[in-house]
Amino acid sequence: MLDASLIDRLARLRGIGDAYHDYRGQLRYFTRETKAGILRAMGCATEDPAALAAEIGQLENERQCRLLPPIVAVRGQRAVLDLNIAARDFGASLRWTVALEHGERRTGHLSTAECAETWRGEIDGSWITRRRFELPLDLPTGYHELKVSVAGGPAGRCLMISSPPECYEPAAIHEGRRLWGVAVHLYTVRSRENWGIGDFNDLKVLIRWLAPRGAGFVGLNPLHALAPADPERASPYSASNRHFLNLMYIAVPAVPEFRECAAACSRVADEQFARRLSELRAAPQVDYRGVAEVKFEILELLYRDFRERHLAHGTSRAAAFRGFIAAGGPLLQLHARFDALDHYFRATCNTASGWLSWPAEYRDATGAAAQRFADEHPLQIEFHVYLQWLAHEQLAGAQGLARELGMPVGLYGDYAVGAHPSGSETWADQRGFRMDAEIGAPPDPLALKGQGWGIPPPDPLAMETQHLQGFIGLIRDNMRYYGALRLDHVMSLFRLWWVPAGSSPTEGAYVHYPLHSLLTALALESSRSDCMVVGEDLGVVPDEVRHAMPEFGLYHYKVLLFEKQDGRFRRPGEFVRRALATATTHDMPTLRGFWEGRDIELRRHLQLYPSVEIANDLEREREHDREALLAALRDEGLAPASPGSSAEPFTLEFAHAVHLYLARSKTALVALQIEDLLGMADPVNVPGTHHEYPNWQRKLSSDLEDMVNRAEFDRYFAEIKRARD
C-alpha cells in the first residue's frame, strides 16, 4: 500500500506538481497513483516506506546542507547566490575562486558575517544559516566554475552560467524590419532532380528562388538524425539523435565524390536505376524505404572512392573530414557506432530498429560488446561518420548561400522536444532519460483525449547533476546551422507532461525543470551562434513561461487560427512584435482543409473524438470561425471576391488574403506555409494517429521547378514584401 505522506513529499522533491489548470481554466489535481507511477519511472521504490524515507532525507539534506547550489545562472555581470553554512562556522572566513571559461582565475575572501541571512533552521540535528553571497567580480559571459570553502573546510563547487540579458536578435529586426519567409517540410518537396524526397540541393533552389524576392528566411521541419536502418520510421519529431542530421536529405549528385566516381556515375546512368528514380519521384507519397535503398547504394560507392582518392593520399578534403571527426568527438563516434550496429542487427537478426531490440550485451554504449564491434567494424562506423559529414557540409552550405544572398535569418530550423526511446541519443545517455514514462500533453482542443508522444522524458535531477551539459550540447549543435531556431513545445523548459508506462495520457502529471538556468544557457548559446529563438508556446502555457519568454528575448509562436478572443480573430495591429506569425502548422489542417472542414471529417472517420456531440460542436464552431475570418479580412479591406461567405468554396485568392492579413501584422516574422501557397487540402500529420493516417509522407502537389517559374508567385511575393516593408 502506498504511503501517502511519503509519496507526496518525494514527489515535490523530484519536481512533480500537485495540480494544473487545464485548457478550460479548471484546476485539476494529480492523483497519488499518478505521482507514484512517475516516481517509479524515476527509479524510486514506491512500495518501500523505508527506501522512500531514505531518499527524502538524502534529497532534503543535499538541498538544505550543501554549501553551494549545483548551478548558478547569471544575467548581467554580478552573481548572487545562497550559501548553506553551519551555524558553528558563522563569522568564519569564506574563500572563493572563480575559474573563468578561458583559463583565468580570480580569488578573494570575506567573512560569512558580511553576507545577509535569508533563512535558518535545523537539519538532522545541525543548525544551518543560509547566507546571500554576492560575488565581487564582474563576470564575462560564458561557463565558469566557482569554488568556495568556509573556515578552511572542504570546498564546494558549482557551474556558473553567465549570459547576455536576452537571446540574439538579428540586426535587421533590431532596426525595425519585419521579415517574411516560406515554411517547408523538406521531405515533401518534389523536384525533377531529387531522388524521391526533398534534399539539401532542393533547399538551395528554394533559397535562390525566395531570397531575390525579399524573403528573409526559409523555415524547415526538424532535420534531426532518424533511423537509417529503418527508414519508414519517419517522424521528424521522434529523432534518433538531435545532435546529428537526417542522412536521407543528402543530395547524392551534389557530393563532390560523385563527379569523380566512375562506378557511381555508371550505376546512376543505368536504365533500370534511372527508371527506379523516376518512379520514386512520381510517387504521391515519400517511399522512404525505396529512397534509402537507392541513396545508400550510391553513397557506399562514394565512400569507397573517398577512401581511395582522398584518405589514402591525405588530400585537403581528407583533412577537412578529419577535422569534422575531431570536432564531433566521442558523441559522433557513438552515433556512428549506433547506426552501424543497428544496420548489423537488422540485417543479421531481423530485429526491430533500435537498441532496445538488440542483444542485451550491446545495450551499453561504452560496454565491452559495443567496443568489440567497433574494433571489428571500423569501416562501417567510418562510413556513417562520412555520411554525417556530407549532411553537415550540405546543410551548412545552404545556410552560407542564404547569407550570401542577403537573407537576414537564412534557415529557420526546428528543434524537437525529445528523442525516440530506442534511438542513438537515449543509448548514449541512458542516465539522462527515464524509459518507463513518455512525454505528451494533457487534453486540449486539438487532442481531446490528451497526447502521448512515445518519447522518454529527461530526468530533471540528472540534468542538474550533469550541469545541463546534454541540453547545452544539443542547443549548440542545432544552432550552428540556423539563423533562427524554433523550440518545439517551449514549455518543456519549465515542465513536461509525464505519462507513466501503461497509463492513458489523461492520467499524466507535470514534472518541473530548472527554467531560469535553462533559459540562461539558451541565451548564451543564442548569442554565441547569432541564432534567434522562437518558442512554440501553443496549448496550455503556464504563466511562468509567458513571463520568461519576453524577459529572455524568446519570440512567441502565433498561429492565426488560434488567435481568437471573444469570438473574433486578432487584428494585425493587435499582434505582439516579438513573435513569428503563421496561418497554420504541421499539426493542424492546411488553410484549404480548415475552410472545407476536412480535418473534422478526417478525425471523425478515424474515431479521434470522444463523442459525436464534440464533433458536432466543432463543426458549429468551424462555421463561426469561417465567418469570423472573413469579417477580419473585410475589416482590413482584404476580403476576396470568392469566397464571399462561409458556404462558398475555398480559393487561392482567399489564402492570399489571409497571408496579406498576416503580413500586415506587427510581428517581426511571418511564415507562409508552402502547402497554403499551393492550395493543398491534406495535412502532413494528424496528431494521435500512427498507422491510421500516412503521417510525414505526403508530398507537395507541384514540382519545385514549376513553382519557381510561376508568375503569380512573383506577384504574390511582391505584395507580401510591400506589406512587410
Secondary structure, 3 states (H helix, E strand, C coil): CCCHHHHHHHHHHCCECCEEECCCCCEEECCHHHHHHHHHHCCCCCCCHHHHHHHHHHHHHHHHHCCCCCEEEEECCCCEEEEEEEHHHCCCEEEEEEECCCCCEEEEEEEHHHCEEEEEEEECCEEEEEEEEECCCCCCCEEEEEEEEECCCCCEEEEEEEECCCCCCCHHHHCCCCEEEEEECHHHCECCCCCCCCCHHHHHHHHHHHHHHCCCEEEECCCEECCCCCCCCCCCCCECEEEEECHHHCCHHHCHHHHHCHHHHHHHHCHHHHHHHHHHHHCCECCHHHHHHHHHHHHHHHHHHHHHHCHHHCCHHHHHHHHHHHHHHHHHHHHHHHHHHHHHHHHHCCCCCCHHHCCHHHCCCCCHHHHHHHHHCHHHHHHHHHHHHHHHHHHHHHHHHHHHCCCCCEEEEEECCCECCCCHHHHHCCCCECCCEEEEECCECCECCCEEEEECCECHHHHHHCCCHHHHHHHHHHHCCCCEEEECCHHHHCEEEEEECCCCHHHCEEEECCHHHHHHHHHHHHHHHCCEEEECCCCCCCHHHHHHHHHHCCEEEEEHHHCEECCEECCHHHCCCCEEEECCCCCCCCHHHHHHCHHHHHHHHCCCCCCHHHHHHHHHHHHHHHHHHHHHHHHCCCCCCCCCCCCCCCCHHHHHHHHHHHHCCCCCEEEEEHHHHHCCCCCCCCCCCCCCCCCCCECCCCEHHHHHCCHHHHHHHHHHHHHHC
